[in-house]
Amino acid sequence: MKVRAYITRVMGSLLAWYSLGASALDNQQIQVTASVAFKAPYLEMVQDFEKQTGVKVNTNWLPTVEIVERIKKGEAGDLVILSATNIDELSKNGYLIAGSRIDYVNSGIGIGIRKNTPKPNIKTQADLKNALLNANTIAYSTGPSGVYLSKLFENMGVAEQIRSKLKIIQGEPVGAVVLRGEADIGFQQIPEILSVPEIEYLGPLPPEVQYITTFAFAIPSNKSNSKAVQAWISNLKSPKAIPTIERYGLNPSP
């Protein structure tokens, strides 16, 4: 039922897109500034879109902190894709067009370790606590997942015990740090963990402590919502995009 409702919601946008015709969008370019949380499925879809429409999509993949800085400086381009929490805050302060938020995907936090190493049990919060205490080095990112994890470690009562073990990663996937042997265990958005297939994906955080981030589209206040931008959003939210999105551990937002 959820998929059917999702398809019904986006059909109107898709019909508007197709009615534009390729010639209406030909030779246009759009600049996107985006979180790396959904980079892999996004890149799978962008080439077909460019061929179909003649629109060139230029995307800067940046950590959340840098995206926010660019938005505040008016340097984020035509479209941003960022956590809904950040978008709401930036919209409230006038950096993004009010009402331009369109939810895209929902992502949980995943856990990765090096292959051929002992697998900790992570089914419950107690299991997670043991895994953290037994690890020599723990890596997590500066994005929404990292902000949440910092609070979670405090709530679990292990923050002081593991403080010297923590590595906060910015500018590359946490999985890359795990792969190099610089961390025993890594935490990040599930698709970002999966983006480094050379490590082993243990699974998501236990359900009782899982945190879901909604990533959404928004238009910077110094830009207009062009037809090319509308077409790209419609493509990313189209029914044909669902299998690609789900393959990377994401769930499409209704």
C-alpha positions as CSV (number, residue, x, y, z in Angstrom):
1,M,0.0,0.0,0.0
2,K,2.8,2.4,0.8
3,V,4.4,1.9,-2.6
4,R,1.1,2.4,-4.3
5,A,0.5,5.6,-2.5
6,Y,4.1,6.7,-3.3
7,I,3.5,6.0,-7.0
8,T,0.2,7.9,-7.1
9,R,1.8,11.0,-5.4
10,V,4.6,11.4,-7.9
11,M,2.7,10.6,-11.1
12,G,1.5,14.2,-11.3
13,S,5.0,15.5,-11.2
14,L,6.2,13.0,-13.7
15,L,3.5,13.9,-16.2
16,A,4.5,17.5,-15.9
17,W,8.1,16.6,-16.6
18,Y,7.4,14.5,-19.6
19,S,5.1,17.2,-21.1
20,L,8.1,19.6,-21.1
21,G,9.8,17.5,-23.8
22,A,13.5,17.0,-24.1
23,S,13.9,20.2,-26.3
24,A,12.5,22.4,-23.5
25,L,15.4,21.3,-21.2
26,D,18.2,20.7,-23.8
27,N,21.6,22.2,-23.0
28,Q,20.6,23.4,-19.5
29,Q,22.8,22.8,-16.5
30,I,22.0,22.5,-12.9
31,Q,24.4,22.6,-9.9
32,V,23.6,20.4,-7.0
33,T,25.2,20.3,-3.5
34,A,24.4,17.0,-1.8
35,S,25.1,14.8,1.2
36,V,27.1,11.6,0.3
37,A,24.5,9.4,2.1
38,F,22.8,8.4,-1.2
39,K,25.7,9.0,-3.6
40,A,25.7,5.5,-5.1
41,P,22.1,5.2,-6.2
42,Y,22.1,8.9,-7.3
43,L,25.1,8.2,-9.6
44,E,23.3,5.2,-11.1
45,M,20.4,7.4,-12.2
46,V,22.1,10.6,-13.3
47,Q,23.5,9.4,-16.7
48,D,20.1,8.2,-18.0
49,F,18.5,11.5,-17.0
50,E,21.2,13.5,-18.7
51,K,20.7,11.5,-21.9
52,Q,16.9,11.7,-21.8
53,T,16.7,15.4,-21.1
54,G,19.9,17.1,-22.3
55,V,20.4,18.5,-18.9
56,K,23.9,18.4,-17.4
57,V,23.8,17.7,-13.6
58,N,26.9,18.9,-11.8
59,T,27.0,17.6,-8.2
60,N,29.3,18.5,-5.3
61,W,29.4,15.8,-2.6
62,L,30.2,17.3,0.7
63,P,29.9,16.6,4.5
64,T,26.9,18.2,6.2
65,V,29.0,20.9,7.9
66,E,30.4,22.1,4.5
67,I,27.0,22.0,2.8
68,V,25.6,24.3,5.5
69,E,28.5,26.7,5.1
70,R,28.0,26.9,1.3
71,I,24.3,27.5,1.7
72,K,24.9,30.3,4.1
73,K,27.4,31.9,1.7
74,G,25.0,31.6,-1.2
75,E,27.3,29.1,-3.0
76,A,25.2,25.9,-2.9
77,G,24.0,26.1,-6.5
78,D,20.4,25.4,-7.8
79,L,19.5,22.5,-5.5
80,V,20.6,21.1,-2.2
81,I,19.9,17.6,-0.8
82,L,20.4,17.5,2.9
83,S,18.9,16.2,6.1
84,A,15.4,17.5,6.6
85,T,16.3,18.8,10.0
86,N,19.1,21.0,8.6
87,I,16.8,22.1,5.8
88,D,14.1,23.2,8.2
89,E,16.6,25.2,10.2
90,L,18.1,26.9,7.2
91,S,14.7,27.6,5.7
92,K,13.6,29.2,9.0
93,N,16.6,31.5,8.8
94,G,16.0,32.5,5.2
95,Y,18.8,30.6,3.5
96,L,16.5,28.2,1.6
97,I,13.1,29.0,0.0
98,A,10.3,28.4,2.5
99,G,8.1,25.5,1.4
100,S,10.6,24.1,-1.2
101,R,11.4,21.0,0.9
102,I,10.5,17.8,-0.7
103,D,11.4,14.6,1.2
104,Y,13.5,12.1,-0.7
105,V,14.8,9.1,1.2
106,N,15.0,7.7,4.8
107,S,18.2,6.2,6.1
108,G,19.1,4.3,9.2
109,I,22.6,3.9,10.7
110,G,24.7,0.9,9.8
111,I,27.7,-0.8,11.2
112,G,30.8,-2.1,9.4
113,I,33.9,-4.1,10.3
114,R,36.9,-5.5,8.4
115,K,36.3,-8.8,6.7
116,N,37.8,-11.9,8.3
117,T,37.7,-10.4,11.8
118,P,35.5,-11.6,14.7
119,K,31.9,-10.5,14.4
120,P,30.4,-8.9,17.4
121,N,26.7,-9.5,18.2
122,I,24.6,-6.3,17.7
123,K,21.1,-7.5,18.0
124,T,20.3,-5.5,21.2
125,Q,21.5,-2.4,22.9
126,A,23.4,-4.5,25.4
127,D,25.2,-6.2,22.6
128,L,26.1,-2.9,21.1
129,K,27.5,-1.7,24.4
130,N,29.7,-4.7,24.6
131,A,30.9,-4.3,21.1
132,L,31.9,-0.6,21.8
133,L,33.7,-1.5,25.0
134,N,35.6,-4.3,23.3
135,A,36.7,-2.4,20.3
136,N,40.1,-0.8,20.1
137,T,39.1,2.0,17.8
138,I,35.6,3.3,16.8
139,A,34.9,5.5,13.8
140,Y,31.9,7.6,12.9
141,S,31.1,10.6,10.7
142,T,30.4,14.3,11.3
143,G,27.0,14.1,9.7
144,P,23.6,13.5,11.2
145,S,24.5,10.0,12.2
146,G,27.5,11.2,14.1
147,V,25.6,13.8,16.0
148,Y,23.1,11.2,17.0
149,L,25.8,8.6,18.0
150,S,27.6,11.1,20.2
151,K,24.3,11.5,22.2
152,L,23.6,7.8,22.1
153,F,27.0,7.0,23.7
154,E,26.2,9.4,26.5
155,N,22.8,7.9,27.0
156,M,24.2,4.4,27.1
157,G,26.7,5.4,29.7
158,V,29.8,4.5,27.7
159,A,30.9,8.0,26.5
160,E,33.8,8.4,28.9
161,Q,35.0,4.8,28.6
162,I,35.3,4.9,24.8
163,R,36.3,8.6,24.4
164,S,39.9,7.8,23.7
165,K,38.9,5.2,21.1
166,L,36.8,7.5,18.9
167,K,37.8,8.7,15.5
168,I,35.5,11.3,13.9
169,I,35.7,11.1,10.2
170,Q,35.0,13.9,7.6
171,G,35.6,13.9,3.9
172,E,35.6,10.2,3.2
173,P,33.4,7.2,4.0
174,V,33.8,5.7,7.5
175,G,34.2,2.3,5.7
176,A,37.4,3.5,4.1
177,V,38.9,4.1,7.5
178,V,37.8,0.6,8.7
179,L,39.2,-0.9,5.5
180,R,42.6,0.6,6.1
181,G,42.7,-0.9,9.6
182,E,42.4,2.5,11.3
183,A,39.2,1.4,13.1
184,D,37.8,-1.9,14.3
185,I,34.2,-0.9,13.8
186,G,32.5,2.0,11.9
187,F,29.1,3.6,12.1
188,Q,27.5,5.7,9.3
189,Q,24.4,5.9,7.2
190,I,23.7,2.4,5.8
191,P,24.3,3.3,2.1
192,E,27.6,4.9,3.0
193,I,28.7,1.7,4.8
194,L,27.6,-0.3,1.8
195,S,29.5,2.0,-0.5
196,V,32.7,0.3,0.7
197,P,32.0,-3.4,-0.3
198,E,35.5,-4.5,0.8
199,I,34.4,-4.3,4.4
200,E,31.7,-6.4,6.0
201,Y,28.3,-4.9,6.7
202,L,27.2,-6.2,10.1
203,G,23.7,-4.7,9.9
204,P,21.8,-1.7,11.3
205,L,21.8,-0.4,14.8
206,P,19.6,-2.4,17.1
207,P,15.9,-1.3,16.7
208,E,15.6,0.2,20.1
209,V,18.4,2.7,19.4
210,Q,18.1,3.1,15.7
211,Y,17.9,6.7,14.3
212,I,16.3,7.4,10.9
213,T,17.4,10.5,9.0
214,T,15.2,11.9,6.3
215,F,17.1,13.5,3.4
216,A,15.2,16.1,1.4
217,F,15.5,18.5,-1.5
218,A,15.3,22.3,-1.2
219,I,16.1,25.4,-3.3
220,P,18.6,28.0,-2.1
221,S,17.0,31.4,-1.5
222,N,19.2,33.0,-4.2
223,K,17.9,30.6,-6.9
224,S,14.6,29.8,-8.6
225,N,13.0,26.4,-8.9
226,S,13.8,25.9,-12.6
227,K,12.1,23.4,-14.9
228,A,15.4,21.5,-15.1
229,V,15.6,21.2,-11.3
230,Q,11.9,20.1,-11.1
231,A,12.7,17.4,-13.8
232,W,15.7,16.0,-11.8
233,I,13.7,15.9,-8.6
234,S,10.8,14.1,-10.4
235,N,13.3,11.6,-11.8
236,L,14.9,10.8,-8.5
237,K,11.4,10.3,-6.9
238,S,9.9,8.3,-9.8
239,P,8.6,4.8,-9.4
240,K,11.5,3.5,-11.6
241,A,14.0,4.9,-9.0
242,I,12.6,2.8,-6.1
243,P,14.5,-0.5,-6.8
244,T,17.8,1.4,-7.1
245,I,17.1,3.4,-3.9
246,E,16.2,0.2,-1.9
247,R,19.2,-1.7,-3.1
248,Y,21.4,0.6,-1.2
249,G,19.5,0.3,2.1
250,L,17.4,3.4,1.7
251,N,13.6,3.8,1.8
252,P,11.8,6.3,-0.4
253,S,10.0,9.0,1.4
254,P,6.2,9.3,0.5
